[in-house]
Amino acid sequence: MIVDDRLETVLRTLPASRASARIQYRQLIDLLGRELSWAGLPIQATQRLDALAADLSATDRAEILRAARGSLRNPLLIRHLVEAEPAIASAAVASARLDDSTWASLIPDLPVTARGFLRHRTDLGPKTAAVLRQLGIGDLVLAQPEAEAGERHEAEVLRHPRAAARAPRDDGIGALVRRIEAFRRSREEAQRTSAAGGLLAGDPRLPLSDAAGEAPPVPLAILFACDSRGTITWAQSESAPMLAGAVLGAASTDAPVACDAASVRALRERRVVRAGRVTITGAAAITGAWRLDATPRFDAETGQFVGHAGILRRPSQRDLQPAVPSAHDRLRQLLHELRTPINAIQGFAELIQQQLFGAVAHQYRAMAASIAADAAQMLGGFDEIERLVKLETGRNEDMGGVCDLAAITQRLVGQLGPTLDQRGIHIAFSHPASLPASLDPDEAERLVWRLVATLAGAAQQGETLAVDGSRDRGIITIRFALPTALAALDDSDLFAVTPPAEGVSLSAGMLGRGFALRLAAAEARGANGSLDREGAQICLRLPVADPDTEADLTGRSDAHSRR
């Protein structure tokens, strides 16, 4: 066999019944117990074992382990199994087949109960026996394995009825001792997890009530945080320890935490994730479908990306119901229907203007050219409306990338220079050497052009507009001074959707100044930034590009400017 994919094959199958759960539990024990090459147990396999353990009784699991005699040769698996109930620990220790040196190195990590079960074996080597002697005799008097204790109890009932009467009393004390031992193991495991950089969801509950052995409640939402690589480092809820160490946004669909493609792309590009689809495979409390909402986090001092923080929530009935077309969807459908006749008009006008079907009088060619231009402008307006709808509903296309916002702004201001000089208007742009922004260059050019053209188009004869760029704590800010005519307006009038002014030679679109500013604000939000009015200025803020990608920014900016 060139590639051993037996474990992956088993994990891809979800048990549909108790019988299939028993079969899969045995398969995992056999595969994990025989494989000695792993530096650690696969996380997904360990989580599946724990999930199956929650669905199977201790008796069923103990029988499977006793039947696996000879297969348990992996000390990591044995170490994991002996943390369970005494019956499971007894069966695991009895079925394990390790050499003398491996037993000797493993014993210090075993719980006291497991050491007691190990002392009942008669095939221990000298190193193992020496380690047990060094650990003392305090763990010699322990409960017998469940099966052996049951046989002895039946014999005692037949021979000594009075002794049998005392033995229910002893069982009650033994149950109390076992519960205290379970509490001690839970506390030690929580301390080890916290020391290893995991999380401590809360103090373990002392298992003295009748409901102590019940499974933890299934959470409806889990707050979490992950590092820059997507590894979950903190989470909230009683089930959170089962999420620590899992990778959010892994490429494989078989990963313990699998996300849809759009969420994976957004996480890798350090963007906001809204209503992402996540499937978790693990313990019963967290297994199943989730919805993901996450926001990127940046260090306040250096601006470096440090990971995401967000919430995992169970899908609501609204999430599972078929989506009802919203007002935005109906608007997009209307735009699609309007494009069809306008495309046809534009096409016929171009045929006439280019005389493709024969000679046409000059006046008709001029009219056809005007109609084609008007149609193109209307189609451009439809595109802007649809883009605003997508941005406001979170359905925008990928805007990730890296660009030099200073170079792009300087180039656009230079291109507008000849047109503005005719009206005596000047744009004074002051900026540092570079402003590396986390935004695709084409998207950045479209956004900056929209702002510069809108503000310059409203400037008066002889007016100078100041534009200032700066970088501070991971945020790039470009401040555009409002022309006098716009500075006098309040916010409601500044962003109002009104037809473009007559006789304006420079405009960002056919839908007017207010729409252009609203669209620019939506584009900034789509790039994890913002566009706000601050007094007599419009302030554009965008996140600084990641340091790893900032190194090759110069080459990209040069290539984009030459294009």
N, C-alpha and C positions, 0 to 999 in steps of 0.2 A: 504494500500500500504506500503510494508516494505521499499522499496527504491524509493525515488522520483527522477526519472531521466527525468522529462519532459523538463527541461531546456537543458540538454545535448542532448536530442532528437531533439529539435528545432534547436540547434546550429550545429548539424551534417548535416542539410539540407541547401544547398545553393539555394537561389531563382533564378529561371531561367527566370522570367518575371516580369513586373511591378505589375501584379496582385498578384503573389506569394510573392513579396516583401512587399506589403500592408498587406497580411495575416500574414507574419512572424513578421512584425513590431507590429501588434496588439497582436500576441501571446506573444512576449517579454514584451510588456507593461503590459499585463495581469499577466504574471508570476512574473515579477520583482515588479510590483505594489502591489501584494497581499502578497509576502513573506517578513516578517518582522524580520526573524532570522539572516540575514546576517549582519556581522559587517561592510561590505562594499560591493558595487556592484561588481559582478564578472567581471574581466577585459575583458574576451572574450565576455560576453554579452553586456557590454558597447561599446566595439569596433564594435560589429555587429549592435547595434542600430545606431551608428554614420555612419556606412557604408550604412545602409538602408536609413538613413536620406539624404545622398548624392544622392540617386537614386529616392527619393520621393519628391514631391513638398510640400511646407509649407501648402498648402490647404489640401492635402491628410492627412498629419500628424495631422493637427489640427482637422479634422473630426474624425480620429481614437481616439484622446485623448478625444474629447467631448463625443464620444460613450462609452468610458471606464469609465464613471461617476460611482463612487463607487468602482472601482478597484484600483485607485491610493491612496494607503495607506502607501506607503514606502517613508519616507521623503528624503532618499538618491536619489531615482529616480526622485522625484519632483525637488530636488536641481539640478540634472543633466539636466532636461528638460528645466527649466526656463533660462538656459544659451543660448538657441537657439533664433530663430527669435521671434519678439514680438507676432506674431500670435500663435506660439507654446507655448510661456510662458503664454499667456492669456488663452489658452485652458487647459493647465496643472493646472494652479491655479484655474480655474473654476471647474475642475473635481476632484480636490484633496479632500480627506476626511480624515482630521487629527483632533485629539482632540485639545482642547484649549492649553494644555501644550506643545504639539509637535509643533503647529504653533508658539507659543511664542519663543521657542528655535531655530526654523528654520529661523525666519524672519531676524535676523541680518546677516545671510549668503546669503540672497537673493539679486539679483540685484535691483537697484532702480525701474526699469520698472516693475518687478514682484511684488514689494511692492505696486505700484500704482494699478495694477490689483487686488490685494488682497483687497484693500480698497473698491472695488465695491461689495464685498460679504456682505450679511446682516446676516449671521449666525455665525459671529465671537464671540468668548467667551471674557470674561473680561480681561484675561491675554493677549490675542492677541491684543485687542484694546488698552491696556495700553502700550504695546511695540510699537505699531504704533504711538501713541501719543508722546512717548519719542523720537522717531526718527525724529519728526518735521513734518512740513507741506510742505516741499520743494518738495516732490514727489507726491503731491496731483494732480497737474495739469499735467496729462499724456495723451497720445493718448488713445482713446477708443479701446476695442478689435475690431479686424478687421471686424468681422461679424456685430457687432452693429454699427460701424462707417459707414459701407456700407449702412445699412438701413437708417440711419439718412441722409446720403448724397443724396439718392434717393428722400427722402421727401423734402429736401431743394430745389432740382432742380425743383420739381413740383410747389412749393409754391413761390419761389423767384429766378427767372432766373438770376438776377444780382448777388445775393449772390453766385449762382453756379459758375459764372465766376470768382469770387474771390477765390472759393474753389479749382481750379487746382493750382493756385499760392500757396495756403496753403499746398496742397499735396507736392509740390516741397520742401518747407521748412521742412515739416514733414519728407520727405525722407532723407534730409540732417541731421536732428536731429537723425534719427534712425541710419544712418551710423556712426555718431560720437559716439553714444552710443555703437554700435558694436565694434568700435575701442577701447573704454574705457574698455569694458568687455574683449576683447582680451588681452589688456595690463595687466589688473589685473590678468587674468588667467596665463599669462606667468610669472608674478612675483611670484605668488603662487607656480607654478611648480618649478621655480628656487630655491625658499626658501625651498621647501620640498626635495631638493636633486635631482631634475630632471634635465632637460636641457632646455636651451633657444636657439632656433634655429636661432633667429635673431629678430630685431624689427618688430612688426606687421605693416603691410601696412595700411595707412589711407584709408578707403574704400570710396573715393570720385569719383573714375572713374567708368564708366559703367561696367568695367570688375571686379569690386571689389568683387562681389558676386560669381565669378566663382571659381570652385574647384582648389586647388593648383596643379601645374604641377606634373605629375607622375615621380619620380626619376628613373634613370637607375642604380644608384649605391649609397649606403649609407655606409660611414665609421662609425664604431661603436667601443665601448669598453664595456666590461662587467666585473663584479667582480668575485671573486673566486667561487661563487655559480651559475654563469651563468646569473645573472640579468643584463640587459642592463642598464648602468649608463650614457652613453653618446652616441650620434649619430650625424650625419651630414645630413643636407638637411632640407627643409621646412616641410617635413612630419615626422621629427625625434621625436617630442613630442609624437607621437602615438606609438613609440617603447619603450620609457622610462618605465622601470619597468617590461617589458616582460622578461620571462626566456628563454634563449637560451639553447637548449639541453634538454628540458623537455621530460620525458619518455612517456607521453601520446600523442597519435597521434591527439587528439582533442585540444591540447594546441594552444594558439594563434600563437606561433612560433614553428612549428614542424619540426624536422630534421630527416634525414635518420639514420638508426641504426649505420652505420660506423662513421658518424659525431658525434652522441651522445656519442659513446664510446671514440672517440678521445678527445672530450671536457672534459669528466669526468676524463680521464687519463692524461689530461694536455699536449696533444700532438698537433702537427700542423694539421690543417684541410685544405685540398685542394679540391676545386670543390665539396664541400658538397651540398646536395640537401635540400632546406628549403622551406616550405610552410607557408605563413603568412596569417592569417585571421584577418581582421580588417577594417580600413577605406579603401575607394576605391583606394587611392593613393599608399598604400603599400600592398594591398591584392594580393595574387597570388604566383607564383613560383619564387624562387631566387636561386642563387648559392653562397656558403659560402667559403671564404678563411680566415683563422684565425691563429694567432700565439700566443702561451702562453707568458705571461709576468711575470717576477720575480723581486722582490725588489732588488735594487742594493746593499743595505747594508746588509740585512738579508738573501737574497736568497729565501725568502718565495714567494710562488705562489700567484699572486694578480689578476689573471684573464686572459682573452684573448682580443686581439685587432685584427681587421680585416675589411673586406669589404663584404657587401651584394650586389650582382649585378644581374641584370635581365639576364635570359638565352639568349645567342645569338643564331642565326640560326645554328651556328656550334655546339652549345650544343644540339640543338634539332634534328639535322640530325643524321642518323645512323652512328656509328663509322666505319671508314675505317681501316682495319687491318694495323697496323704500322709495322715498321721493327722489333721492339721488339716482337710483336705478332707473326710475321712470324718465328722469331728465336725460340720462345717457341714451336711453332708447329713443327719445324724441330727437336728440341730436343726430343719431344714426339715420333716422328717417329723413331729416332735413338735408343731410349731406348728399343723399342720392340725387334729388333733382338739381341741386346746385352744381354737383360734379358734372351732370349732363349739360347744364347751361354753359359751364366753363369750357367743356370740351368742344361744343358746337361753336362757341365764340372764337376759340383758338383755330378751329378749322377755317372759319371765315377770314380771320385776321391773317393767317398764313397762306390763304388762297390755295388750299390743298385740292379743292374741287373746281378750280378755275379762277379766272380773273374776277376781281371784285373792286368796285369803285373805292377811292381813297377814303371818302367820308364814311362808308360802311365799315371799312377796315378799322378806322379810328374808333367808331362806336363799338365794334367787336372787341377791340383791345381794352376799351374802358370797361366793358361788361366782364371780360375775363379777369381784369384787375380787381373789380368789385367782388367777383365770386371768390377769388383767391383770398381777399381780405376777410370775407365772411367765413370761409373755411378755417382760416387762421383763428378767428374769434371762437368758433366752435371748439377747436382744439384746446384753446385756453380755458374755456368753460369746463370741458371734460377733465382737463388736468386739475383744475381746482376741485372738482367733485372727487376725483381719486385721492387727492391729498387730504381733503377734509374727512374722508371716510376711511383713511388708513389703507387704501388700496394702491398707493403709489408704487411706481416701479423702483428698482434698486437705484439709489443715489450715492452709494458708497464709492470712495476713491480718494485721491489725494491731489491737491493742486496748490499753486502759489497764488493766493488771492491778491497779493500786491501786484504781481506781474500782470494778471488778467485785468484788474481795474485800471492800471496804468495804460495798458494797450487800448482798452475801450475808450478811455478819456482822450487818448491821442487820436483815435479814429474820428471822434466827434469834433475835434478841434476845428477843422476847416468850416464845418457847418455852423458852429457856435461863433466863430470869429466874424461871420457876416452880420451877426446880431450884436456883436460887442460883448458876448457872454464868455466868461472864463471860469474854468474849474481848477482849483488849486488842490492838488492831491499830495499830502505829506504822509510818509509811511516808512517803516524800517526796511532793511534790505529784502526780506522775504516774510510772507505770512502763510505758512504751510497749513492749509485747512483740510479737514477730513470731508471732502466733497469731490465728486466727479468733475473734471475740468469743464465739460460741456454744460453740466448743470450750473456750475459756478458762473460761467460766462452768460448763460441765459438769465440768471438771477441778478447779476450786477448790471447787465444791460437794461433790464426792466426798471431798475431803480434810477440809474443815471439818466436814461432817456425820459422817464416820467418827470423827474425833478428839473432837468435842463429844459424840457419843453415848456414848463410853467414859469421859467425865469424871465425877467424883464430886461429890456435893452440896457446894456452896460453893467449888468449885475455879475458879481463874482460869487461862486459857490465853493465853500470849503469842504473838503473831504479828508478825513483823518483816519489812518489805520494804526492799530496797536495790538499788542499781544500781552496777556497777563493771566497767569495761573491756569493755563490750559484752554483759554478762551481767546479767540480772535474777534476784535471789535472794529467795525468800520462805521464811522459817524458821518452821515450826509447832512449838510446844512440845508434846511428848507428854504426855497426862494421866498421872497417877501410876500408874494401873493398867497402862498400856501401856509406860511407861518402864522398868518392872521386867522386861519380856520381852526375850529375845534375838531376833536377826533371824529365825531359823527359826520361832519362835512368832508373832512380830509379823506376818509375811507368810504364815502358814499359812492355808489355805482351810478355815474352820470355819463351822458354822451360826451365824447371828446370835444374840446372847444374848437370853434371854427377858426380856420386860418393858422392852426398850429402846424409848423413844418416838421416838428420832431415829436413823436409819440411812441409809447411802448405797446400800443394795441388799439383795436377799434372800439373797445368797450370802455375806454375812459381811464382817467387817473385813479379813481378810487378802486376800480376792479384790479388794475395793475398792481397797486400796493397790497390789496388783499391777497392776490395770487403770490406775490413775492413773500408775504408773511407766511403763507401756507408752505411754500417751497423751503423757507428757512426752518420751519418746524419739522418738515420731512427730513431735513438733514441734521436733526437733533440740535438745532439752533433756535434763534428767535429774531423777530423784527418788531421793534417797538418805537413809538414816538416818545421822545424825551425833550419836552420844551420845543425849541426851534430846530430840533434835529431828528432824523430817522436813524436808529441804531441797529445795525445788522451784527449779530453775534453767531459765530460758528465754532465748533470744537476744533482744537489744534490736532493736526495729523499725528498718528502714532509715530514715535521715534524710529521704529523699525522700518517704516516706509518713507520717512522723511529724507533718508539718505539719497534716494534716487529721484528726488523731486525735481532737481535742476534739469535732468535730461528730459523728463516728461514735459515740463513747462516749456522748454525750448522747442520740442517737437510740436507741441500744441500751438505755440505762437507762429511757427513757420507754416502750419496748416492754415 
